[in-house]
Structures are given as structure tokens and as C-alpha cells.
Amino acid sequence: MNTFKKKLVFRIVLTVLGGIGGFLYWKYVGCASGTCPIQSKWYFSTLYGLVIAYLISGLFIPSKKKNKVNENNVEK
């Protein structure tokens, strides 16, 4: 499996776990009065969990950094 596929699978798995977490949060914590905008409906809470997990998953994927060597500072 190449690096791109590993990153994609990692991101998908983390996003799905976030959606499950959002749903479980709605189910067990939720909002009894129905006035909470995110927690009142199961699909809002699940979608919020998906989005937050997707954004957080980007923090764990290292970006490509090119090593630029300044030719003037190279020891000879």
C-alpha cells in the first residue's frame, strides 16, 4: 500500500469514528429540551462529528517538506 492510500484510509477511518462519536453523543448526552442547535437532531450531531474528525485527522498527516539546501551555506 502506498503512502497516499494509507493517508486516505487513515482519514476515512478517523472521519467515520467521528461520525459514530457524534451519534453516540446525541444518543447518550444530547439535548432534552430540543433547543440546542447541534445536539437536538441526530443528523446534526453526526454531521458535526464527521466534520470535526475530518479536520482533526489532517493534523496527524505530515505534509511534504522539501529540504532546500542553500548553496551558499554548504560547507566545503
Order of alpha helices (4+ residues) and beta strands (2+ residues): alpha-alpha
